[in-house]
């Protein structure tokens, strides 16, 4: 009888074990499939496109492919492309997508304080461009911009952040509002009676900063113990330029400072006035920013330059707005004196810049202020 009870107990125990094991396997089967960690640059993200030159790639915005507020040249590339290839890049909202409709101003303040020294921006990248070497120029053609469905604008409480925003002390409480972006009409309603036409452009697009920047020239700011550079300030490598002319169809030229150039983009905007005075634009995120990077061995640049269908645009950045104006003016003069369409002396280039150069304040809220001077292409008469 005791042996029978023992066998019955053993059978019951085995039954329980089997049930538990089966339940565990079932639960495991319900979990989403997880990819093993891997070097993102080795993942084939290429997409075939019939009739297209070069190769087409897609780079989604994930926690593996984005960084919050820093450009880190040691970050492994998430994509390796050749000069002339095309990349569709997805971007996130600020703070690794934490800023979403329903995120409160208190939440935004906490996020701002959670990343000391770094920018609020989520930047997708870096993208390594084969053949790009220090001293080259990277031509980045902006082919297409497809934003997501909402945007936001906020300013931080001036009582807590008195230097963040042009009139921060006059707005002590802070403010945040979210907006639906109607891409059929390409408009957003600010409030009943006020409608804004949408003009998307990347607020931040960068290559890696110069690792040998002399300290005397201020250089890329706020390097932390890990050697990362904050996305807060614009500089020679581009970064947080906030130049609203960088819309679909424009071309950005950036000097290359490290092998592979390393491209990041984020801080996506859907509309911004020159100055960006309250701290933010109409901040949004992109389903895709389609770019084509081209390595230019035949160009030399010290500062970023932009080309649109109608203008060449020189840039300058400095904590002192007057100094930023000097740099942008000098760059405009250098461009005109160096172009090959009509020979100009530097005196003539200086005079022409004074007559036709439209110099605008890009932004005054990124600590390092920006000026961009626009030279109309139409001044060069067709022969």
N, C-alpha and C positions, 0 to 999 in steps of 0.2 A: 504493500500500500504506500509506504514512504517513497519507494522508487517511482511509483506512478505519479505521486504528488510532485516529485522533483522534476520528472519529465514534463508534466503539465506546466510547472512554473517556468522551466527553461523555454518551452514552446511559447508561452505568453510573453516572456522577455524578448525572445527573438522577434515575435510579432510586433511588439512595441518599437524595437530597434528598426525593423523594416519600415514601419509607418513613418517614424521620424526621419529616416534616411530618404524615403520617397518624398516626404514633404519638403525636405531640404533641397533635394534635386529639383523638385518642381519650382520652388521659390527661386533657385538659382537660374532656372530656365527663363523665368519671367524678367530677370534683370537685363537691361540693355547691354548689347555687346560692347565690350571695352577694348579699344586698340591698345596694344602694348606701346609704351613710350618709345619714340624714335626721333631721330634727327629730322626736323621738318624739311631741311634742304634736300633730303634723300627721298622724300615723298613725291611721286610723279603727279603733279597738279596740272599737267598739260592737257589741253582740249583741242582736238583737231577742228580746223576751220577751213573749208574748201576755198581755194583761190586766194587765201590770205598769205602775205609774206611773213616769214618768221614763224614762231610758234606762239600759241595763245595759252595763257595760264590763268588760273583762278586762285586767289588767296583769300580764304574766309577769315573773319575776325573771331578768334577763339581766345581762351586764356593762354593757350600755347603760342599764338601768333601775334599777341598784342602785349604792350607794356604800358604801365600807368605812370605817365609823367616824366619818363626818362629816355634818353637816347644812349644806349650802351653799346660801344663798338665791340665788346666782348660777347654780346648776345649772338648765339648761333643763327645764321641766316635761315629764314623760313622758306626761302625760294631762291633758286639760282637760275638766272636767265642770261641770254645773250643780247648784245646790242641789237636793237631793232625788233626784239620780241615784244609782245603785248601782254599786259597783266590787268585783270579785273580784280580790284581790291575792295573788300568789304571793310567798313569801319564801324566802331562802337561809339556810343555816347560816352560822356565823361566818366572817369573813375571806374573803368572796367564795366561800363554799362549800368552803373548803379543809379544814374540820373535818368529817371523814367517818369511818365505821368503818375502823380501821386507821391513822388519823392518831395518831402517838405523842405522848406528853407533851413530848418534845424538840421535835417539830414545832410543837406549840401554843405553847411558849415562844418559838420563833423567830418565829412569826406575831405574837405579842404585841409583840415588840421591833421588828417590821418596820414598824409604823405608829405611831410615837411621837406621843403626845398624843391620838390618835384612839381611839375605842372598838373593841372586837373585832367589833361588830355589823355585819352587812350589812343596810342599810336600803333598801327598795324605794320609789321615788318620785323627785322630788316630784310630787304631784297638785295641780293648780291648780283651785280652786273659783271659778267665775265669780260675781262679786257680793260676795265676801268682802272686807271692808275693815278696816284697823286700827281697833280699838275694838269690832268685832263679836265675837260668840261663835260658834264652830263646834261644832255638835252632831254628834257622830259616833256613829251607831247601829251596834253590832256585831251583825250579823244571823246570821252563820254562821262557824264555824271548822272547817276540814278539815285536820288535820295529815298529814305524811308518815310513813313507816314506822319511823323510828328516832329516838332521842334520846341525849343524852350529858350527863354531869356531870363536871366536873373542878375541881380547885383547883391553882393554880400552886405550885411549890416555895417553901415559906416561907423557906428559906435565901437565895433569890434575890429574893423579893418579900415582905419581912416585914410590909408594911402592906396586902397584898391578901388579904382574908379575915379574919374576926373572930378566929381563933386561928392565924393564919398561922405564927408562930414555932414553934408546937407541932407543925407538920406540915412539916418541912423538905424532904421528898422530892417532894411533889406527888403527884397521883393523877388518873387518867382511866379512865372506863368507859363503854361504849356499851350501849344497851338497845333491844330490839325492842318496839315499841309495838303492842299488839293492840287495834285499833279496833273489833273485833266485841265484845270484852269491855270495852273502854275501860279497859284495865289494862296495867301493865308489871310484870314480875317483877324486883324489885331483886336478889334472889338466892333460891335455893330456900328457901321458908318465909316470904318477905316479898313481898307483892304491893301495888302502889301503884295507887290509882284515879287516872285521868288527868283533869285539869281544865285544858284549854288556855286561854291568854290571851296577848295580845301584851305582852311585857316593855317594848318601846319603841314608842310611837306618839306622833307629834309634829306640831306645825306649826312654821313658821319662827320662830326666836327674835326677840326685840325688838331691832332694830338700834340703838335709842336708849336701851338699858338704862343707867341711871346707874352709874358705876364704884363709887360708894359702896355700892350694893346687891349687890355681888359679881357678879351678872349671869351670863349664859351663859358657861361657862368655856372655857379653852383655845382661844382663837381663834388660828389660825395665820396665816401671812403672806398666805394666799389669802382670809382673811375667813371661813373655815369654822369651825363650832362643833362640838366633840367631842360624840359621842353618849354619853360616859361618865356624865355627871351629869344627873339630872332637874332640871327647873326650871318656870317659869311656862308655858312652851310645851309641857309634858308631857315628851317624850323618854323617858329610861330610868327610868320610874317604878316598874316591877316591882311593880305592885299587882295581887294575884291575884284581885281581885273583877271585873276587866275581862273577864269571860267572855262567851260567847255570850248575847245578850239584854240586855246592859248598854249604857249610854249614857255617853259621855265628852263633857264640855263643856270646850273650850279657848278662852282668849282669843286673838283674832287680832291679829297684830302687823305683817303685811305684806299687800299686795294679793294676793288669791288664796289666802291662808292658807298654802298649800304643805304637804301631808300626806306624811309618811314613816311607814313601819312596818317593824319587824324584831325581832331579839332574841326570836324566837318561843319561847314556853314551853309545855310540856305538863303541868307540875306544879311548884309552888313553895310552900314554907312561908314564912310571914311572917318577914322577917329575911334570907333567902337567905344564910345565914351563912358558907358555905364559898367563896363567890364566884359560883357558878352555880346555876341551877335545873335541872330536867330540860329542858335546852335541846333544841329541835327546830326544824323548819321546816314551813311550811304550804303545802299544795297550793292552798288559798284561804282568805283572810280576807275575808269579805264585809262591806263597810261601806256606810253611807248617810250622807254628809255633808249637813248642813242649815245654812244660814246663818241665824243668829239676830240680827236687828237690835234685838230687844226685851230682850236680856240684856246685862249688864255683869259681867265677872269679872276678878279679878286673878290667881287661882290655878286650876288644874284642879279640876273637880268631876265626880263620878261618880254615876250613878243606876242601881240595880238594881231588880229586881222587889220587893225587900223593904226597901231602904235608900237614903238619900242619903248620899254619902260626901264629906267635905271632906279636902283634902290640904295638906301642908306639907313643904318641903324646905330643908335647910340642912346645912352641914358639921358644925354642932353639933346633936346630937340633941335637946337641950333646946329650942333655938330652933325646930327643925322641929316639935316638939310644940306650942310656942306658936302658930306660924303655923296649924297644922291646927286647934287649938282655937279660935282667933280666927275662922277661916273657918267652922267649925261654928256658932259663936255668930252670925256675920253671916247665915248661911243661915236659921237659926231666927228671928232678929229680922226678917228681910226676907220670909219666906214669908207667903202671904195666907190660909192655911186657918184659923188662929187667931191673933189679934193677940197679940204678945209684946213686952214691953219688953226692952232689952238685959240687964237684971238677970235677968229671967225666962228669957231664952234662955241665959244663962250658967249659971243653976241647972239648967235642963233638960239642958244638955249634960253637966253633972257627974253627973246621975242616970241618963241613958240613953245618953250618947255612949260608944261602944266604940272607944277610940283604940288603934291597933295600929301596931307598927313594920313598915313596908313592907319596907325593906331597909337594911342597914348597910354594904354593900360597894361602893357606887358613889361613894365619896368624899363626895358630898353625900347625906346620909341622908334617909330618908323616913318620914313618919307619916301615916296616914289614919284619920280619925275617922268612925265609922259611926253614923248616926241612923236608928233603925227607923221605917219608915212607919206601923207598926201603932199607934204612940202617938196618932195622930190618930183619934179615935173617929168612926165613921160616924154621921151624923145621919139 
